[in-house]
Amino acid sequence: MSDRASVLLIYTGGTIGMWADPRTGALQPMDLAHLEQQVPELERINVHLESVAFEKPIDSSDMQPADWVRIAELIGTHYERFDGFVVLHGSDTMAYTASALSFLLEGLTKPVVLTGSQLPIGTIRTDARENLITAIEIAGAKDAEGRAQVPEVCVYFEYRLLRGNRTVKVHAERFEAFRSPNWPTLAEAGVHIRYDRSAMLPPRSGPLNVHAELDQRVAVLRLFPGIGADWVDHALRAPGLQAVVVTTFGSGNGPTDPGFIAALRNARERGIVLLNVTQCVGGRVEQGRYTTSTAFEEMGMIACADMTVEAALTKAMFLLGQGGTAALTQGMATPIAGEFTLA
């Protein structure tokens, strides 16, 4: 029996899937059927590689929750045949997709590595080759006992492997485009790939359960100095709205203007769930620590600890899809896939 790991490459779209002709510079979709000819270094990796692609590649700015479900279902369909999965994805909304997949793929015990690039393959100084090659190597990596080295959804970019639902994009141009401000790096690639097993989710057992229900009746409200109470009230009266991720200042603070507080309280009285997520890249919400968040605590806003906006939004969609606002209210305080740190 072959000891080669098997990896499925799922191409959804994005810069990494474009091939830059070295002579003309023209961009064209990468031919996945002849990928090893375009990236000959793949022949040196002890991995059996197969690929599947969206019929029409999607720019990540056009990625929708239905596409997250589609990726999850592709993984579920091929789960038993492969040791790991690499999802090629545009970088702009990669953190949202990675977060959503971490919730949709319940019981995951195999690597799902999302990667992309800032420059197409074939371009001088491209980051695409290294990101692609190392992501595939990580997806097929096993420990001494034959188990997956990384049994969770993650993002690989510029020599670092990050937990998917802890990842944020922090730069539009640099190769080092992503950070995981509140959780350690899962692995670093240099001469060797060094894994930090202590930073990864504990081994899980049981079958994979792919969820397909996401409720999109969630919004994000970013606070800013001078935000108008009437505008907030209008936004919170959007038809069908079930939950709002309120991105607050510092450790979960906001204006104490009575009109603003009244708009939030009225929304709560209409049954809308409010989630408190800090705008800061790092740190956590400590709701009630300062007087500028006391009213949030009193009205029952849910403090989301050190969750990213991407994780809070996708988790809210997931929980609403599982059981409405009751499931959301109860489930936000319990980690599903390591998306926040318990105090």
N, C-alpha and C positions, 0 to 999 in steps of 0.2 A: 504494500500500500504506500502511495506517495506521501512524503512528509511535507510537501509544498502546501502552504496555506492558499486558500482561494478567496479572492476579493472581487466584489462587484462594484464597478464604477458607475455611478448614476450622474449623468450630465443633465443639469437643469437649464444652464445658460451661464452668462457671465464672461468676463474677459478671458479667464483661463481656458475657455473652450474655443477661443479664436486662435487661428494659426496665421502668423505674419510671414508672408513669403519673403525669404531673406533677400531676394533679388529685386522685387518690385515694392515690397513693403505693404502690399495689399492684404487686407484682413479677410479671412474666410473661415467658415466653421471647421473645427478640427475633425478629421476622419477617425472616429473611434475604432472602426474596424481595422485600421492600420496604425494604431496608436504607437506600437513599438517601433515602427519605421520612423515616425515623427519624433519619438523620444527614445532613442536606442538604449539609453541607460536602463530602461525598464527590464531589458533582457537579463541584466545581472541580478535582479531581485528574485529570490526564490519564492515567487508568488504566481499562482495561476490566476490570470486576470481576464475577466469578462466585463462587458459594458452594456448599458441600456441608456437611452436618451429620451427626453421629452420630444414628442413629434415636432413641436415648435419651441425652440429655446426661448426662455423668458429672461428679460433683464430683471435683476433682483429688485429694482424699484417697482416693478409690476407684479411681484410675488404676492399672492393672496393666501388667506388661510386654507382655502381648498387645495392649493398647491402643497402646503405643508402636509395635509392629509394624504395627498397623492404620493409624496415621497415616502411617508410612513407605510403606506400600503404596498409600495414597491419593495420596501425592505421586508415587510411581512411575507409577501409572496415568495421571495427568494431566501428567506431566513435560514432554512435548513440546509441549503446548498452551499452557503458561503460562510467563511470564518469572520469576515469583516466587510465593511461597506465604506466607500469614499463617495461623498456627494460634492460634485463640482458646482459651485454656486457663485453668483456675483457677490462682491464684498459688502455692498451698501446695506443690505438687510440680512446678511448672514447670521447675525446674532439673534434676530427674531426667529429665523427658521430653526437654528440650533436649539433655542429655548423651547420652541413648540414641540420639536421632535423628542426632547427629553421627557415631556409629559405624555405624548401620544404613544410612545413605545414602552409600555409598562412591562417590567420584567426583563428588560434588555440585559443580555450577558455578553454581547459582542460589540466590537468597536464600530461606531458610526462617526466617521471623521469628515467634517466639512472643510473644504479648502477652496481657495480661489487665487487670484493674483491681481496685481496692480498693472502689469504689462502682459500682453499676449505672448504665447510661446513663439519663438522665432525672432522676437525683438531683442536687440542688443541690450544686455544687462537685465533680461527678464527675470522675474522672481517665480515665474510659473513652473519651470522645470523642477526646481528644488521643492517647492510646495507640493507638487503633484507626486514626485518620486517618494518623498518622505512620508506623505500622508498614506500612500499605498503600503509602504513598509510598516508603518504603525498599525494600519488596519489588519495586517496579516501577522503581527507579532504575538507570540505566545510565551508564557513563562515556563519555568522548569517542569511544571506539572501539566503542561499542555493547555492551560487556560489562557483566555485572551489577556494580554497585558493591560488593555484599557477597555473595560467593560461598560462604556457609557458613551453618550453623545458629546463630541468635543469639536473644537476648531483648531486647525493647524495652520499657522501663518508665520513665516520668517523665523524658523528655527524653534518655535515654541508651540507646545500643545496646551490648550486651555479648555477648562470645562465649558461646554457649550452655553449653558444657562447662566454662566458668570461672566460672559464675554461682552465687551462693548467695543464698537469701532471708534477710534480716537483720532485717526488722521486720514485725510482724503488722498494723500499723495505718497507718503512714506511707505516703504515695504513693511515696516513694523506698524501695521495699521490697527492691530487689536491689542487690548489689555484685559486682564482679569484683576481688577483692583482689589477685590475683597476675597480672593481665593488663590492659593499657590498654583504655580505652573505644574501641570501634570507630567510633562516631559520636556527635555531640551535636547535639540539635535546639534551635535558637533561632529567630532571624529566618530563618536558613538552616540546612540540615542540613550539618554539616561532618564529612566522612569522614576517618578516619585510615587510609589505605591500608597504611601500614607495619605496622599492628597486625593486619591481616587475613591470612588464609591466602593463600599464593601461588596464582595462577591454575592451575587443573587442567584437564586435557583427557580426552577419552574418554567412554564411555557411563556413565550412572548404573547402579550395581549396588545394588539394594535387598536387604538381608539380612533374613531372617525368622526366624532361629534365636537365641533367647536362653535360656540355661540359668539357671534361677532358684535353683539350689542354692548360693546365696551368702548370707552373713549379715553383719551389722555388730555388732561387739563394742566398746562404748565403755568405756574404762578409767576408773576413778575411785579415789580414795584409799580403801583398805580393801577393795578388790574381793577376794572370796574365791576361793582356788585351787579348792576343790571345785565352786563354782558355775561357774567358767570351764571346768573339765574336763567338767562335765555339759553345758554349752552346746555345747562343741566335739564332743560325741558325738551330736549330732542326726543321725538317720538320713539318709543320702544326702548329707550336707554335703560340698561340694567346695572351697569357698574362704571365707575370712573377712576382711573389712575390719576391722582392728584400729585404732581411733582412739586415738592415743597422746597423751602430754603433750608440749608444746613442740615441739622439733625431732625428735620421734620416740622419746621416752623412755617408760619404764614401770617398774613395781615390780621390784625385784630379789629379791623373796621366792622362795625355792627351790621352793615348791609351785606358785606361779604360773608360773614358768619351766618347770617340769616338765610342767604341763598343756599349755602351748603346744608344747613339744618333742614330747610324745606325739602331739599332733595332727599335727605335721609328719611324724612317723614313720608315721602312718596315711595319709599322702598328701594331707592337707589343705593347700592353699596359703594362706599368711598374708600379708596386705598391710598395710603400715605407712603410715597416713595421719594427719597431725596433726589434733588437735581445734581448733587455732587457726584463726581466720578467715583470717589471712594468714601468709606464711612457708612454709618447706618442711622436709621430713624430711631430716635429716643423720644417718642411722643409723650408729652406731659412734663418733660424735664424743664422746659421754659414756659413762661406764661403765654408765649406766642404759639404754643401748641396745646394749651390746656383745653380750649374749646373743642379742638379736634377729638381729644380723648373723651370729653363729656358727651359729644354727639355720636360716639360709636364708630368713628373712622378707624379703619384697620391699619395698624402700623406694619409695614412690610420689611422691617429689619434692614438687611443690607442687600436686598434684591435689586437687580437692575430694572430699569423701566421695561426692557424687552422681556425679561422673565415675568415680571408682574402682569404685564398685558396678556401674554400668551397663557399664563397660568389661569388668569381670570376667565379667558375664553374657554379654556379646557374645563375648569370646574363648573362654569355655567352650563356647558354642554353636557356635563355628567348629571347635574341635578338642580339647576337653577340657582337662585340667590342663596338658598339655604346651604347648598353644597359649597358655594363660594365663601360664604361667611365662616363656615366651619373649617374648610380646607386650607385657607390661606395661612393658618398658623402652624401647619404641619408640613415639613419638607417632603417633597415627592421624589426629587432627583438631585438633592444637594444644592438647590437653588438659593438657599439662604442659610446663614449661620445662627444657630440657637444661642440666645444670650447666656 
